Structures are given as C-alpha cells and as structure tokens.
C-alpha cells in the first residue's frame, strides 16, 4: 500500500474509532490527538510531507483500546504496532 493510501486508511480508521479529524495547516507542529470539550480530535498537519503525517497519525492512534475490537489491514496494523 502506498503512503497516501495508508494515510487515508488511518484517517478513516480514526473516524471509525470516534475521532473528529481536522486536517489543517499547522506550520510543522505535527498535530496529534487530544480531547476538546469531551470530543476526541485528531489534528493532521497539512504542512508536513505525507510520510511524516502518516507517522504522526499512527503514533496518535497507537494503543487505542478500540483498535483491538475492529479489523485493521495487516500493513496498517504493522505500522501502528511500530509507531
């Protein structure tokens, strides 16, 4: 799977896990997951290259307890486990 396809897959996975995904220009801050007013939000920094965005998203989703309850493509699972 290519980087952009994997990034799109992980972003959709985040939505399935209940995150509101905000893809914004953050000047290299990297983004990440947080909770705002009871809503889980995942910020994705559009100023970064796709490979770095992929790393940030994978790192943010890693360890989510809900990941164990849904099917995740093997390539994405490997990335999440390595993040």
PDB file of N, CA, C and O in Angstrom, chain B, residues numbered from 101:
ATOM      1  N   UNK B 101       0.854  -1.176   0.000  1.00  0.00           N
ATOM      2  CA  UNK B 101       0.000   0.000   0.000  1.00  0.00           C
ATOM      3  C   UNK B 101       0.899   1.238   0.000  1.00  0.00           C
ATOM      4  O   UNK B 101       1.894   1.280   0.724  1.00  0.00           O
ATOM      5  N   UNK B 102       0.567   2.211  -0.780  1.00  0.00           N
ATOM      6  CA  UNK B 102       1.363   3.435  -0.864  1.00  0.00           C
ATOM      7  C   UNK B 102       1.096   4.339   0.318  1.00  0.00           C
ATOM      8  O   UNK B 102       0.091   4.203   1.017  1.00  0.00           O
ATOM      9  N   UNK B 103       2.018   5.269   0.528  1.00  0.00           N
ATOM     10  CA  UNK B 103       1.950   6.154   1.694  1.00  0.00           C
ATOM     11  C   UNK B 103       0.627   6.909   1.769  1.00  0.00           C
ATOM     12  O   UNK B 103      -0.010   6.928   2.822  1.00  0.00           O
ATOM     13  N   UNK B 104       0.207   7.528   0.675  1.00  0.00           N
ATOM     14  CA  UNK B 104      -1.039   8.298   0.702  1.00  0.00           C
ATOM     15  C   UNK B 104      -2.255   7.409   0.942  1.00  0.00           C
ATOM     16  O   UNK B 104      -3.186   7.804   1.645  1.00  0.00           O
ATOM     17  N   UNK B 105      -2.249   6.226   0.369  1.00  0.00           N
ATOM     18  CA  UNK B 105      -3.362   5.297   0.601  1.00  0.00           C
ATOM     19  C   UNK B 105      -3.405   4.864   2.056  1.00  0.00           C
ATOM     20  O   UNK B 105      -4.478   4.776   2.653  1.00  0.00           O
ATOM     21  N   UNK B 106      -2.246   4.595   2.620  1.00  0.00           N
ATOM     22  CA  UNK B 106      -2.166   4.183   4.020  1.00  0.00           C
ATOM     23  C   UNK B 106      -2.573   5.333   4.941  1.00  0.00           C
ATOM     24  O   UNK B 106      -3.259   5.117   5.940  1.00  0.00           O
ATOM     25  N   UNK B 107      -2.157   6.540   4.611  1.00  0.00           N
ATOM     26  CA  UNK B 107      -2.549   7.708   5.391  1.00  0.00           C
ATOM     27  C   UNK B 107      -4.068   7.879   5.356  1.00  0.00           C
ATOM     28  O   UNK B 107      -4.688   8.090   6.399  1.00  0.00           O
ATOM     29  N   UNK B 108      -4.670   7.790   4.172  1.00  0.00           N
ATOM     30  CA  UNK B 108      -6.128   7.890   4.057  1.00  0.00           C
ATOM     31  C   UNK B 108      -6.819   6.794   4.863  1.00  0.00           C
ATOM     32  O   UNK B 108      -7.838   7.037   5.510  1.00  0.00           O
ATOM     33  N   UNK B 109      -6.260   5.589   4.819  1.00  0.00           N
ATOM     34  CA  UNK B 109      -6.835   4.468   5.557  1.00  0.00           C
ATOM     35  C   UNK B 109      -6.798   4.749   7.066  1.00  0.00           C
ATOM     36  O   UNK B 109      -7.788   4.524   7.762  1.00  0.00           O
ATOM     37  N   UNK B 110      -5.658   5.239   7.568  1.00  0.00           N
ATOM     38  CA  UNK B 110      -5.549   5.506   9.006  1.00  0.00           C
ATOM     39  C   UNK B 110      -6.441   6.665   9.434  1.00  0.00           C
ATOM     40  O   UNK B 110      -6.974   6.658  10.544  1.00  0.00           O
ATOM     41  N   UNK B 111      -6.609   7.655   8.571  1.00  0.00           N
ATOM     42  CA  UNK B 111      -7.510   8.757   8.902  1.00  0.00           C
ATOM     43  C   UNK B 111      -8.951   8.254   8.982  1.00  0.00           C
ATOM     44  O   UNK B 111      -9.697   8.639   9.883  1.00  0.00           O
ATOM     45  N   UNK B 112      -9.336   7.406   8.052  1.00  0.00           N
ATOM     46  CA  UNK B 112     -10.678   6.819   8.106  1.00  0.00           C
ATOM     47  C   UNK B 112     -10.821   5.912   9.334  1.00  0.00           C
ATOM     48  O   UNK B 112     -11.882   5.868   9.957  1.00  0.00           O
ATOM     49  N   UNK B 113      -9.763   5.200   9.673  1.00  0.00           N
ATOM     50  CA  UNK B 113      -9.770   4.364  10.876  1.00  0.00           C
ATOM     51  C   UNK B 113      -9.978   5.230  12.116  1.00  0.00           C
ATOM     52  O   UNK B 113     -10.731   4.858  13.015  1.00  0.00           O
ATOM     53  N   UNK B 114      -9.318   6.376  12.164  1.00  0.00           N
ATOM     54  CA  UNK B 114      -9.500   7.293  13.293  1.00  0.00           C
ATOM     55  C   UNK B 114     -10.959   7.719  13.409  1.00  0.00           C
ATOM     56  O   UNK B 114     -11.505   7.787  14.511  1.00  0.00           O
ATOM     57  N   UNK B 115     -11.579   7.999  12.290  1.00  0.00           N
ATOM     58  CA  UNK B 115     -13.002   8.368  12.315  1.00  0.00           C
ATOM     59  C   UNK B 115     -13.854   7.216  12.845  1.00  0.00           C
ATOM     60  O   UNK B 115     -14.783   7.428  13.624  1.00  0.00           O
ATOM     61  N   UNK B 116     -13.528   5.990  12.413  1.00  0.00           N
ATOM     62  CA  UNK B 116     -14.265   4.818  12.907  1.00  0.00           C
ATOM     63  C   UNK B 116     -14.072   4.628  14.403  1.00  0.00           C
ATOM     64  O   UNK B 116     -14.944   4.092  15.087  1.00  0.00           O
ATOM     65  N   UNK B 117     -12.920   5.072  14.909  1.00  0.00           N
ATOM     66  CA  UNK B 117     -12.645   4.960  16.344  1.00  0.00           C
ATOM     67  C   UNK B 117     -13.263   6.105  17.142  1.00  0.00           C
ATOM     68  O   UNK B 117     -13.123   6.157  18.364  1.00  0.00           O
ATOM     69  N   UNK B 118     -13.947   7.023  16.454  1.00  0.00           N
ATOM     70  CA  UNK B 118     -14.647   8.097  17.150  1.00  0.00           C
ATOM     71  C   UNK B 118     -13.933   9.428  17.187  1.00  0.00           C
ATOM     72  O   UNK B 118     -14.369  10.337  17.894  1.00  0.00           O
ATOM     73  N   UNK B 119     -12.850   9.569  16.446  1.00  0.00           N
ATOM     74  CA  UNK B 119     -12.139  10.844  16.403  1.00  0.00           C
ATOM     75  C   UNK B 119     -12.776  11.780  15.383  1.00  0.00           C
ATOM     76  O   UNK B 119     -13.215  11.348  14.317  1.00  0.00           O
ATOM     77  N   UNK B 120     -12.821  13.044  15.715  1.00  0.00           N
ATOM     78  CA  UNK B 120     -13.104  14.074  14.727  1.00  0.00           C
ATOM     79  C   UNK B 120     -11.745  14.425  14.131  1.00  0.00           C
ATOM     80  O   UNK B 120     -10.839  14.817  14.867  1.00  0.00           O
ATOM     81  N   UNK B 121     -11.585  14.297  12.832  1.00  0.00           N
ATOM     82  CA  UNK B 121     -10.294  14.540  12.194  1.00  0.00           C
ATOM     83  C   UNK B 121     -10.289  15.929  11.587  1.00  0.00           C
ATOM     84  O   UNK B 121     -11.168  16.289  10.804  1.00  0.00           O
ATOM     85  N   UNK B 122      -9.276  16.706  11.965  1.00  0.00           N
ATOM     86  CA  UNK B 122      -9.107  18.059  11.419  1.00  0.00           C
ATOM     87  C   UNK B 122      -7.774  18.116  10.682  1.00  0.00           C
ATOM     88  O   UNK B 122      -6.708  18.035  11.294  1.00  0.00           O
ATOM     89  N   UNK B 123      -7.848  18.257   9.370  1.00  0.00           N
ATOM     90  CA  UNK B 123      -6.647  18.378   8.559  1.00  0.00           C
ATOM     91  C   UNK B 123      -6.419  19.861   8.323  1.00  0.00           C
ATOM     92  O   UNK B 123      -7.138  20.500   7.554  1.00  0.00           O
ATOM     93  N   UNK B 124      -5.399  20.405   9.002  1.00  0.00           N
ATOM     94  CA  UNK B 124      -5.157  21.845   8.988  1.00  0.00           C
ATOM     95  C   UNK B 124      -3.677  22.144   8.780  1.00  0.00           C
ATOM     96  O   UNK B 124      -2.820  21.284   8.982  1.00  0.00           O
ATOM     97  N   UNK B 125      -3.397  23.366   8.377  1.00  0.00           N
ATOM     98  CA  UNK B 125      -2.029  23.837   8.199  1.00  0.00           C
ATOM     99  C   UNK B 125      -1.524  24.276   9.569  1.00  0.00           C
ATOM    100  O   UNK B 125      -1.986  25.281  10.110  1.00  0.00           O
ATOM    101  N   UNK B 126      -0.565  23.518  10.138  1.00  0.00           N
ATOM    102  CA  UNK B 126      -0.081  23.793  11.497  1.00  0.00           C
ATOM    103  C   UNK B 126       1.393  24.195  11.520  1.00  0.00           C
ATOM    104  O   UNK B 126       2.029  24.138  12.573  1.00  0.00           O
ATOM    105  N   UNK B 127       1.939  24.596  10.383  1.00  0.00           N
ATOM    106  CA  UNK B 127       3.320  25.068  10.279  1.00  0.00           C
ATOM    107  C   UNK B 127       4.346  24.113  10.868  1.00  0.00           C
ATOM    108  O   UNK B 127       5.292  24.547  11.526  1.00  0.00           O
ATOM    109  N   UNK B 128       4.169  22.825  10.639  1.00  0.00           N
ATOM    110  CA  UNK B 128       5.158  21.846  11.069  1.00  0.00           C
ATOM    111  C   UNK B 128       5.028  21.380  12.504  1.00  0.00           C
ATOM    112  O   UNK B 128       5.901  20.666  12.998  1.00  0.00           O
ATOM    113  N   UNK B 129       3.958  21.764  13.187  1.00  0.00           N
ATOM    114  CA  UNK B 129       3.776  21.359  14.587  1.00  0.00           C
ATOM    115  C   UNK B 129       3.521  19.861  14.710  1.00  0.00           C
ATOM    116  O   UNK B 129       3.752  19.282  15.771  1.00  0.00           O
ATOM    117  N   UNK B 130       3.048  19.228  13.640  1.00  0.00           N
ATOM    118  CA  UNK B 130       2.882  17.784  13.636  1.00  0.00           C
ATOM    119  C   UNK B 130       1.496  17.279  13.939  1.00  0.00           C
ATOM    120  O   UNK B 130       1.116  16.213  13.455  1.00  0.00           O
ATOM    121  N   UNK B 131       0.737  17.999  14.713  1.00  0.00           N
ATOM    122  CA  UNK B 131      -0.597  17.532  15.051  1.00  0.00           C
ATOM    123  C   UNK B 131      -0.570  16.485  16.143  1.00  0.00           C
ATOM    124  O   UNK B 131       0.415  16.355  16.870  1.00  0.00           O
ATOM    125  N   UNK B 132      -1.654  15.742  16.254  1.00  0.00           N
ATOM    126  CA  UNK B 132      -1.783  14.714  17.282  1.00  0.00           C
ATOM    127  C   UNK B 132      -3.207  14.653  17.780  1.00  0.00           C
ATOM    128  O   UNK B 132      -4.083  15.375  17.304  1.00  0.00           O
ATOM    129  N   UNK B 133      -3.424  13.788  18.738  1.00  0.00           N
ATOM    130  CA  UNK B 133      -4.767  13.572  19.277  1.00  0.00           C
ATOM    131  C   UNK B 133      -4.919  14.268  20.624  1.00  0.00           C
ATOM    132  O   UNK B 133      -3.978  14.354  21.412  1.00  0.00           O
ATOM    133  N   UNK B 134      -6.131  14.762  20.865  1.00  0.00           N
ATOM    134  CA  UNK B 134      -6.453  15.360  22.153  1.00  0.00           C
ATOM    135  C   UNK B 134      -7.966  15.276  22.349  1.00  0.00           C
ATOM    136  O   UNK B 134      -8.694  14.800  21.478  1.00  0.00           O
ATOM    137  N   UNK B 135      -8.415  15.739  23.491  1.00  0.00           N
ATOM    138  CA  UNK B 135      -9.843  15.788  23.762  1.00  0.00           C
ATOM    139  C   UNK B 135     -10.227  17.239  24.010  1.00  0.00           C
ATOM    140  O   UNK B 135      -9.649  17.912  24.863  1.00  0.00           O
ATOM    141  N   UNK B 136     -11.220  17.715  23.244  1.00  0.00           N
ATOM    142  CA  UNK B 136     -11.710  19.083  23.387  1.00  0.00           C
ATOM    143  C   UNK B 136     -13.193  19.035  23.727  1.00  0.00           C
ATOM    144  O   UNK B 136     -14.005  18.567  22.929  1.00  0.00           O
ATOM    145  N   UNK B 137     -13.538  19.514  24.897  1.00  0.00           N
ATOM    146  CA  UNK B 137     -14.936  19.548  25.329  1.00  0.00           C
ATOM    147  C   UNK B 137     -15.619  18.198  25.171  1.00  0.00           C
ATOM    148  O   UNK B 137     -16.763  18.120  24.723  1.00  0.00           O
ATOM    149  N   UNK B 138     -14.912  17.140  25.540  1.00  0.00           N
ATOM    150  CA  UNK B 138     -15.480  15.798  25.511  1.00  0.00           C
ATOM    151  C   UNK B 138     -15.434  15.111  24.155  1.00  0.00           C
ATOM    152  O   UNK B 138     -15.932  13.993  24.021  1.00  0.00           O
ATOM    153  N   UNK B 139     -14.852  15.747  23.153  1.00  0.00           N
ATOM    154  CA  UNK B 139     -14.749  15.172  21.818  1.00  0.00           C
ATOM    155  C   UNK B 139     -13.293  14.841  21.522  1.00  0.00           C
ATOM    156  O   UNK B 139     -12.410  15.682  21.687  1.00  0.00           O
ATOM    157  N   UNK B 140     -13.049  13.605  21.082  1.00  0.00           N
ATOM    158  CA  UNK B 140     -11.695  13.225  20.695  1.00  0.00           C
ATOM    159  C   UNK B 140     -11.405  13.807  19.319  1.00  0.00           C
ATOM    160  O   UNK B 140     -12.160  13.597  18.370  1.00  0.00           O
ATOM    161  N   UNK B 141     -10.298  14.546  19.225  1.00  0.00           N
ATOM    162  CA  UNK B 141      -9.940  15.232  17.992  1.00  0.00           C
ATOM    163  C   UNK B 141      -8.541  14.806  17.578  1.00  0.00           C
ATOM    164  O   UNK B 141      -7.635  14.722  18.408  1.00  0.00           O
ATOM    165  N   UNK B 142      -8.372  14.540  16.291  1.00  0.00           N
ATOM    166  CA  UNK B 142      -7.065  14.216  15.731  1.00  0.00           C
ATOM    167  C   UNK B 142      -6.704  15.319  14.749  1.00  0.00           C
ATOM    168  O   UNK B 142      -7.374  15.498  13.732  1.00  0.00           O
ATOM    169  N   UNK B 143      -5.638  16.059  15.057  1.00  0.00           N
ATOM    170  CA  UNK B 143      -5.151  17.111  14.172  1.00  0.00           C
ATOM    171  C   UNK B 143      -4.085  16.521  13.261  1.00  0.00           C
ATOM    172  O   UNK B 143      -3.160  15.856  13.726  1.00  0.00           O
ATOM    173  N   UNK B 144      -4.218  16.769  11.952  1.00  0.00           N
ATOM    174  CA  UNK B 144      -3.258  16.305  10.956  1.00  0.00           C
ATOM    175  C   UNK B 144      -2.675  17.548  10.293  1.00  0.00           C
ATOM    176  O   UNK B 144      -3.403  18.335   9.689  1.00  0.00           O
ATOM    177  N   UNK B 145      -1.362  17.721  10.408  1.00  0.00           N
ATOM    178  CA  UNK B 145      -0.675  18.911   9.899  1.00  0.00           C
ATOM    179  C   UNK B 145      -0.428  18.794   8.398  1.00  0.00           C
ATOM    180  O   UNK B 145       0.423  18.019   7.960  1.00  0.00           O
ATOM    181  N   UNK B 146      -1.172  19.560   7.620  1.00  0.00           N
ATOM    182  CA  UNK B 146      -1.066  19.516   6.164  1.00  0.00           C
ATOM    183  C   UNK B 146       0.247  20.121   5.642  1.00  0.00           C
ATOM    184  O   UNK B 146       0.564  19.959   4.464  1.00  0.00           O
ATOM    185  N   UNK B 147       1.003  20.802   6.484  1.00  0.00           N
ATOM    186  CA  UNK B 147       2.269  21.379   6.029  1.00  0.00           C
ATOM    187  C   UNK B 147       3.390  20.336   5.978  1.00  0.00           C
ATOM    188  O   UNK B 147       4.452  20.596   5.414  1.00  0.00           O
ATOM    189  N   UNK B 148       3.158  19.161   6.563  1.00  0.00           N
ATOM    190  CA  UNK B 148       4.172  18.099   6.572  1.00  0.00           C
ATOM    191  C   UNK B 148       4.021  17.206   5.343  1.00  0.00           C
ATOM    192  O   UNK B 148       2.933  17.098   4.779  1.00  0.00           O
ATOM    193  N   UNK B 149       5.124  16.564   4.929  1.00  0.00           N
ATOM    194  CA  UNK B 149       5.010  15.599   3.831  1.00  0.00           C
ATOM    195  C   UNK B 149       4.176  14.392   4.280  1.00  0.00           C
ATOM    196  O   UNK B 149       4.078  14.111   5.474  1.00  0.00           O
ATOM    197  N   UNK B 150       3.579  13.683   3.319  1.00  0.00           N
ATOM    198  CA  UNK B 150       2.698  12.554   3.664  1.00  0.00           C
ATOM    199  C   UNK B 150       3.336  11.521   4.593  1.00  0.00           C
ATOM    200  O   UNK B 150       2.661  11.001   5.482  1.00  0.00           O
ATOM    201  N   UNK B 151       4.605  11.219   4.408  1.00  0.00           N
ATOM    202  CA  UNK B 151       5.245  10.206   5.254  1.00  0.00           C
ATOM    203  C   UNK B 151       5.274  10.642   6.719  1.00  0.00           C
ATOM    204  O   UNK B 151       5.090   9.814   7.611  1.00  0.00           O
ATOM    205  N   UNK B 152       5.500  11.924   6.975  1.00  0.00           N
ATOM    206  CA  UNK B 152       5.505  12.414   8.358  1.00  0.00           C
ATOM    207  C   UNK B 152       4.094  12.473   8.934  1.00  0.00           C
ATOM    208  O   UNK B 152       3.884  12.175  10.110  1.00  0.00           O
ATOM    209  N   UNK B 153       3.128  12.859   8.099  1.00  0.00           N
ATOM    210  CA  UNK B 153       1.732  12.850   8.563  1.00  0.00           C
ATOM    211  C   UNK B 153       1.324  11.443   8.952  1.00  0.00           C
ATOM    212  O   UNK B 153       0.653  11.238   9.964  1.00  0.00           O
ATOM    213  N   UNK B 154       1.734  10.470   8.139  1.00  0.00           N
ATOM    214  CA  UNK B 154       1.429   9.067   8.416  1.00  0.00           C
ATOM    215  C   UNK B 154       1.989   8.646   9.770  1.00  0.00           C
ATOM    216  O   UNK B 154       1.298   7.998  10.555  1.00  0.00           O
ATOM    217  N   UNK B 155       3.238   9.012  10.044  1.00  0.00           N
ATOM    218  CA  UNK B 155       3.866   8.674  11.327  1.00  0.00           C
ATOM    219  C   UNK B 155       3.111   9.292  12.496  1.00  0.00           C
ATOM    220  O   UNK B 155       2.879   8.633  13.509  1.00  0.00           O
ATOM    221  N   UNK B 156       2.726  10.569  12.353  1.00  0.00           N
ATOM    222  CA  UNK B 156       2.014  11.251  13.436  1.00  0.00           C
ATOM    223  C   UNK B 156       0.650  10.617  13.696  1.00  0.00           C
ATOM    224  O   UNK B 156       0.261  10.428  14.848  1.00  0.00           O
ATOM    225  N   UNK B 157      -0.071  10.290  12.631  1.00  0.00           N
ATOM    226  CA  UNK B 157      -1.382   9.675  12.802  1.00  0.00           C
ATOM    227  C   UNK B 157      -1.242   8.298  13.453  1.00  0.00           C
ATOM    228  O   UNK B 157      -1.988   7.965  14.373  1.00  0.00           O
ATOM    229  N   UNK B 158      -0.286   7.501  12.974  1.00  0.00           N
ATOM    230  CA  UNK B 158      -0.078   6.163  13.540  1.00  0.00           C
ATOM    231  C   UNK B 158       0.289   6.262  15.021  1.00  0.00           C
ATOM    232  O   UNK B 158      -0.229   5.506  15.842  1.00  0.00           O
ATOM    233  N   UNK B 159       1.170   7.184  15.356  1.00  0.00           N
ATOM    234  CA  UNK B 159       1.578   7.364  16.754  1.00  0.00           C
ATOM    235  C   UNK B 159       0.386   7.789  17.612  1.00  0.00           C
ATOM    236  O   UNK B 159       0.261   7.359  18.759  1.00  0.00           O
ATOM    237  N   UNK B 160      -0.477   8.621  17.067  1.00  0.00           N
ATOM    238  CA  UNK B 160      -1.635   9.099  17.824  1.00  0.00           C
ATOM    239  C   UNK B 160      -2.654   7.986  18.083  1.00  0.00           C
ATOM    240  O   UNK B 160      -3.301   7.957  19.130  1.00  0.00           O
ATOM    241  N   UNK B 161      -2.787   7.077  17.124  1.00  0.00           N
ATOM    242  CA  UNK B 161      -3.780   6.003  17.276  1.00  0.00           C
ATOM    243  C   UNK B 161      -3.249   4.800  18.039  1.00  0.00           C
ATOM    244  O   UNK B 161      -4.023   3.992  18.553  1.00  0.00           O
ATOM    245  N   UNK B 162      -1.936   4.682  18.111  1.00  0.00           N
ATOM    246  CA  UNK B 162      -1.329   3.514  18.763  1.00  0.00           C
ATOM    247  C   UNK B 162      -1.812   3.395  20.201  1.00  0.00           C
ATOM    248  O   UNK B 162      -1.869   4.379  20.939  1.00  0.00           O
ATOM    249  N   UNK B 163      -2.149   2.200  20.573  1.00  0.00           N
ATOM    250  CA  UNK B 163      -2.558   1.936  21.949  1.00  0.00           C
ATOM    251  C   UNK B 163      -4.026   2.209  22.226  1.00  0.00           C
ATOM    252  O   UNK B 163      -4.489   2.006  23.348  1.00  0.00           O
ATOM    253  N   UNK B 164      -4.765   2.666  21.223  1.00  0.00           N
ATOM    254  CA  UNK B 164      -6.197   2.895  21.427  1.00  0.00           C
ATOM    255  C   UNK B 164      -6.869   1.557  21.725  1.00  0.00           C
ATOM    256  O   UNK B 164      -6.758   0.625  20.929  1.00  0.00           O
ATOM    257  N   UNK B 165      -7.560   1.449  22.854  1.00  0.00           N
ATOM    258  CA  UNK B 165      -8.180   0.170  23.213  1.00  0.00           C
ATOM    259  C   UNK B 165      -9.172  -0.320  22.157  1.00  0.00           C
ATOM    260  O   UNK B 165      -9.355  -1.527  22.000  1.00  0.00           O
ATOM    261  N   UNK B 166      -9.800   0.579  21.448  1.00  0.00           N
ATOM    262  CA  UNK B 166     -10.784   0.197  20.436  1.00  0.00           C
ATOM    263  C   UNK B 166     -10.144  -0.506  19.251  1.00  0.00           C
ATOM    264  O   UNK B 166     -10.841  -1.196  18.507  1.00  0.00           O
ATOM    265  N   UNK B 167      -8.843  -0.354  19.052  1.00  0.00           N
ATOM    266  CA  UNK B 167      -8.160  -0.998  17.932  1.00  0.00           C
ATOM    267  C   UNK B 167      -8.234  -2.509  18.009  1.00  0.00           C
ATOM    268  O   UNK B 167      -8.192  -3.185  16.980  1.00  0.00           O
ATOM    269  N   UNK B 168      -8.343  -3.043  19.199  1.00  0.00           N
ATOM    270  CA  UNK B 168      -8.378  -4.490  19.370  1.00  0.00           C
ATOM    271  C   UNK B 168      -9.729  -5.093  19.006  1.00  0.00           C
ATOM    272  O   UNK B 168      -9.856  -6.309  18.864  1.00  0.00           O
ATOM    273  N   UNK B 169     -10.738  -4.234  18.856  1.00  0.00           N
ATOM    274  CA  UNK B 169     -12.083  -4.737  18.606  1.00  0.00           C
ATOM    275  C   UNK B 169     -12.504  -4.666  17.138  1.00  0.00           C
ATOM    276  O   UNK B 169     -13.578  -5.150  16.782  1.00  0.00           O
ATOM    277  N   UNK B 170     -11.667  -4.064  16.279  1.00  0.00           N
ATOM    278  CA  UNK B 170     -12.029  -3.942  14.870  1.00  0.00           C
ATOM    279  C   UNK B 170     -10.911  -4.487  13.985  1.00  0.00           C
ATOM    280  O   UNK B 170      -9.750  -4.550  14.390  1.00  0.00           O
ATOM    281  N   UNK B 171     -11.286  -4.879  12.771  1.00  0.00           N
ATOM    282  CA  UNK B 171     -10.297  -5.377  11.821  1.00  0.00           C
ATOM    283  C   UNK B 171      -9.492  -4.204  11.265  1.00  0.00           C
ATOM    284  O   UNK B 171     -10.042  -3.175  10.873  1.00  0.00           O
ATOM    285  N   UNK B 172      -8.169  -4.395  11.243  1.00  0.00           N
ATOM    286  CA  UNK B 172      -7.256  -3.407  10.671  1.00  0.00           C
ATOM    287  C   UNK B 172      -6.378  -4.143   9.663  1.00  0.00           C
ATOM    288  O   UNK B 172      -5.841  -5.209   9.964  1.00  0.00           O
ATOM    289  N   UNK B 173      -6.235  -3.578   8.479  1.00  0.00           N
ATOM    290  CA  UNK B 173      -5.387  -4.201   7.463  1.00  0.00           C
ATOM    291  C   UNK B 173      -4.011  -4.516   8.038  1.00  0.00           C
ATOM    292  O   UNK B 173      -3.479  -3.727   8.819  1.00  0.00           O
ATOM    293  N   UNK B 174      -3.424  -5.653   7.667  1.00  0.00           N
ATOM    294  CA  UNK B 174      -2.135  -6.054   8.225  1.00  0.00           C
ATOM    295  C   UNK B 174      -1.037  -4.996   8.091  1.00  0.00           C
ATOM    296  O   UNK B 174      -0.268  -4.783   9.029  1.00  0.00           O
ATOM    297  N   UNK B 175      -0.957  -4.334   6.937  1.00  0.00           N
ATOM    298  CA  UNK B 175       0.082  -3.317   6.762  1.00  0.00           C
ATOM    299  C   UNK B 175      -0.114  -2.140   7.731  1.00  0.00           C
ATOM    300  O   UNK B 175       0.850  -1.602   8.276  1.00  0.00           O
ATOM    301  N   UNK B 176      -1.357  -1.759   7.931  1.00  0.00           N
ATOM    302  CA  UNK B 176      -1.655  -0.685   8.862  1.00  0.00           C
ATOM    303  C   UNK B 176      -1.403  -1.144  10.300  1.00  0.00           C
ATOM    304  O   UNK B 176      -0.896  -0.375  11.116  1.00  0.00           O
ATOM    305  N   UNK B 177      -1.755  -2.392  10.610  1.00  0.00           N
ATOM    306  CA  UNK B 177      -1.517  -2.934  11.950  1.00  0.00           C
ATOM    307  C   UNK B 177      -0.026  -2.921  12.274  1.00  0.00           C
ATOM    308  O   UNK B 177       0.368  -2.568  13.386  1.00  0.00           O
ATOM    309  N   UNK B 178       0.802  -3.305  11.303  1.00  0.00           N
ATOM    310  CA  UNK B 178       2.260  -3.294  11.490  1.00  0.00           C
ATOM    311  C   UNK B 178       2.763  -1.891  11.786  1.00  0.00           C
ATOM    312  O   UNK B 178       3.617  -1.695  12.651  1.00  0.00           O
ATOM    313  N   UNK B 179       2.227  -0.919  11.064  1.00  0.00           N
ATOM    314  CA  UNK B 179       2.624   0.464  11.269  1.00  0.00           C
ATOM    315  C   UNK B 179       2.198   0.961  12.651  1.00  0.00           C
ATOM    316  O   UNK B 179       2.955   1.659  13.327  1.00  0.00           O
ATOM    317  N   UNK B 180       0.994   0.602  13.062  1.00  0.00           N
ATOM    318  CA  UNK B 180       0.511   1.006  14.381  1.00  0.00           C
ATOM    319  C   UNK B 180       1.330   0.367  15.485  1.00  0.00           C
ATOM    320  O   UNK B 180       1.618   1.012  16.493  1.00  0.00           O
ATOM    321  N   UNK B 181       1.710  -0.893  15.311  1.00  0.00           N
ATOM    322  CA  UNK B 181       2.496  -1.586  16.324  1.00  0.00           C
ATOM    323  C   UNK B 181       3.920  -1.025  16.414  1.00  0.00           C
ATOM    324  O   UNK B 181       4.537  -1.052  17.479  1.00  0.00           O
ATOM    325  N   UNK B 182       4.432  -0.518  15.292  1.00  0.00           N
ATOM    326  CA  UNK B 182       5.801   0.001  15.263  1.00  0.00           C
ATOM    327  C   UNK B 182       5.898   1.464  15.673  1.00  0.00           C
ATOM    328  O   UNK B 182       6.981   1.952  15.999  1.00  0.00           O
ATOM    329  N   UNK B 183       4.771   2.160  15.658  1.00  0.00           N
ATOM    330  CA  UNK B 183       4.781   3.615  15.932  1.00  0.00           C
ATOM    331  C   UNK B 183       5.258   3.921  17.331  1.00  0.00           C
ATOM    332  O   UNK B 183       5.326   5.087  17.720  1.00  0.00           O
TER     333      UNK B 183
END
